[in-house]
Amino acid sequence: MVTIIAEKPSAARDLARIVGATVRCDGYLTGNGYNVTWAFGHLVSIFAPEAEGAWFIGNLPILPPQFFLQAGMSEKGGRKAADEGYVKQLGIIRKLFDESEYIINAGDAGREGELIQRYIYAYVGCSKPVKRLWTSSLTDAAIKEGLANLMDSKDFDNLYYAGKARNEADWLVGINATRALTLVSGGRGKLLSLGRVQTPTLAMVCKRYLENKDFVPQTFWNLKVAARKDGTAFAATAKERYYDVEKLNADIEKIAAAGQMTVTKMEKKERAQQPPYLHDLTSLQKEANRKYNLSAQDCLDIAQSLYEKKLLTYPRTGSKFIPDDVYAKVPGLIELQGGHRLYGQAARAMAGQKLNRHSVDKTKVTDHHALLPTEIMAIGLSDLEQKVYDLVVVRMLEAMSPQCDMLSTSVEFDAAGVSFGARGNVILKPGWKAVQKEKDEDEDNQQLPSFTVGEVIKILKIKPFEGKTKPRPLHTEASLLEAMEHAGKEVDENDLKDALKDVGIGTPATRASEIETIMKRGYVRKEKKSLIPTDLGLEVYEKVKDSYIADVRLTGQWEKALSDIVDGKTSPIAFDKSIRRFTVALTDELLGRTVRKQD
């Protein structure tokens, strides 16, 4: 007998149908030599006896020499205890494992999926060999292919080590920082939760809000002139902003008196604009937030639902690229979309055409390739499911379309000593921009006539316009996801920007939950699309803004270290030691103690 264990009952039912395990039992399905069972997400969690009752400053920091495993907890009547359903399912899994020749790990193919499974094996004392089912979609064809090519569980040890390191680091930092800040703020009456990723995320929101709130706008003016040549009307804008209205009026008088401007520079250049890359989870969440005001968590939940309905590939991906073997299947996926209500015409136009390889690079594929629709036709979706599905479809069509060829024109003029400039773009071959025609709109898309340097053009109209300097806008979920993905953008020092340019905080799979957490904690609220810190959020930020835990640089470096553990470049033991040193320093800092030097 072989036992397959999936992460959720829905995935287990699909697996059972494919392997012929059709007999329903309590907590599993059986038949044809297979038992197919499931977890409920995190069935098993870590705990440390040292943390029990450690709500005194003298107990901190809590640094358990080792962690233990327990059945997942639930809360009843204000008290936490092992969840009875979890305990029962773990007993069923233990029995099935004991009766098995070997185990097939069919958990979600990612860091957290691997961690969930390995914790279960350890908790139930599994000593049987384990094989890994690794697939990027839940279609029958993908599952059958995965079952025919099972991998050795040892190949994924580093993925588990990274998941375990992340889990223990979050426990150490979270419990010590939360208790330290809560205690120095007056005790347990108001729990002030801090976290390794949660706190720098809150700091980003608060910093942007305060910067916006304290911004003092300045009034400025600019000038536009209208002209015409060879029957083509165009506009040129002064290169200088005016903060002095007297100088503005003086220049207007000079230009009006001259009544003409001279061409001082003319450049025409053909350029190619490559299509956007395929979606990873973060780019999909940003697009869904911008277009539909969907929260990052809602977008992830919908994408996960579409994955479980076999309509999308694995959503928790951090890659925008696909390998060659997946690229070979894309023509069939595009052909399937020929009947799409919005993009069917674009899909049909691509039939038989050479596809763009801009998003094809196996060296940039991480645990999973970029998001794609599967070979199953989507029907009967809800409005939001259809919207998210369509975002993946249209991005596939764009990414696989030819480049957009454009003619860019840049002209400079002199009018009575005042410099003006005009830009224009003419699309020669729309390429990928033909998929969504509204993307042709561009503020520089005016068509400019040809000029020669030294040519004099009559000015038809002079128009001043007033503006105000603006602060950076408040964070939306889209911009916050962008900031989390590219932590270096929030760093002022240039050398650190370079070091962190490819490092983010959180992962594509966890960023949405971190944003949800700071909202559930009452630290941040949503106002239309903007994220606004609450009084409590600002209070917490003020207490920790100069602390280690709010430093996006450290968090970004930890994420890089976790990635390096997966790649075998960093030892999980070294990472754990660095986190423990940090926890000591952080706790001392929050409690106002002298920060101890660490070895």
Helices and strands as residue ranges (DSSP letters): E 2-6, H 9-19, E 23-25, E 28-31, E 34-38, E 44-47, G 49-51, G 57-59, E 68-71, E 73-76, E 79-82, H 84-98, E 102-106, H 111-124, E 130-132, H 140-148, E 151-152, G 153-156, H 157-184, H 198-213, E 219-229, E 232-238, H 245-258, E 260-273, H 281-292, H 296-308, H 324-327, H 330-336, G 337-339, H 344-349, G 362-364, H 383-399, E 404-415, E 418-429, G 431-434, G 437-440, E 456-468, H 477-485, G 487-490, H 494-500, H 511-520, E 524-527, E 530-533, H 535-544, G 548-550, H 552-566, H 572-591
